[in-house]
Amino acid sequence: MKFCWSTLTVNNMDESLKFYQDVVGLALNKRYQAGPVVEIAFLGDGETKIELICNKSIKEVNVDKDISLGFEVSSVDDMIELVTNRGIAIHSGPFQPTPQIKFFFVTDPNGLKIQFVENI
């Protein structure tokens, strides 16, 4: 069995695409209408893929506070600078529980926690 992607329901497709493309760095693979009120976009390649679904009939997306998505970065310090320069608040961290790992969290436009991890 192979993991395909994570599906995220989003409030605003353009806002979410901007975050996942410009901040996380995932490339847009396809974007299409899947009916009169549903739009779908796929981002990423290789083992890192995300599907975004925007259903205009859903008024508010509910995100559980105990769920996060983690993305590996080459430098936590550089990523902190990038998100700060883009006006994105740090949710928590940075943390370095061991000498081998450092990470911090932000939230995406829908309130989902996103973890950026540096393996040292």
N, C-alpha and C positions, 0 to 999 in steps of 0.2 A: 504494500500500500504506500502511496506517495501523497504527501500533503500538497494541496493545490493552491489555496489562497485563503485569506481572511476576508469576510464580508462585513462591511460597515454600512449601516444605514445613516445617512447624513441629512442635515437640515437644508443645506445650501450646497449644491454641486460645485459651483464656481469657487466658493470660499474654501471648500474642502480640497479641491484639486490644487488650488494655489498652495495650500499648506503642504500637501503630500508631494508636490513637485518641487516647490521652491525651498522648503525647509528640510523635509526628509530626503529629497533627491531622487524620488521614483519617477521614471519616465511614463508618460501616458501611452498606453498601447492601443486602446480603443474606447470610444465614447459613443453611445447611441441611445435613442428613444426606444423604450420597451413597452410602449403603450401611450395613451394620452397623458398620463400623469406620472409615469415612471421613467427615469433616466438612469443608465448604468454606465460606469467607467471602470476600466481595468488599468492598473498601474503596476510597474515593476517588471522584473524579468528574473530568470534563474529560479532560485529558491525563495525569493522575496517578491510576493505578489499580493496585491490588495484589490478587492472589488468594492467600489462605492455605489450605493443605491440611494437615489433621491426619489422619494414617493411624495408628490405634492399633496396627497390626501392625508398624510401623516403630519399633524401639526407640530409635534415636538418629539425628538429622538430621546429615548431614555438610555443613559449609559451608566453601567454599574461602576461604582467607585473602586471596586476591588479588581477590575480588569485593566490590563495595560498591554501595549504592544512595544516590544523592544527592538531597537535598530542599532547595529554596531557602527561605530564611527572611529576614525583614526585618532581623533583628539577630542576629549570632552571639553577642554578649555576653548578650542576653536569653535566647537558647536555652541557652547554657551555664548560666545561672542556673536555668532551668526544669529541665534534666536533673539538675543537682546537687541541687536541692531535692527531686527525686523519687528520689534515691539511686542514680542511674545514673552510673557512672564514665566519665570521659572516656578514650577509647582513645588518642587522640593529637591534638595541636594545642592551641590554635588556630594556624593557619598563615596567612600573608599573603604569598604569593609575588610578587604585584604589588599596586600601590595599588588596583586595581579589584576584588579578590576576597579574601575571608577565609573560612576554613572550619575545621571540626574533625570528629572522628569519635567515635562511641560504638558499642557493639555491641547488637544486639537480643537478646531472650531466647534466641535460638538460636545466637548467636555471629556473625551476619552484621554486617559493618561498615556503619554508616549515617553518611553524610556530611551535615552541615548547612552550607549555602553561603550567604554573603551577597555579593550583587553590589553593589559600592559605586559 
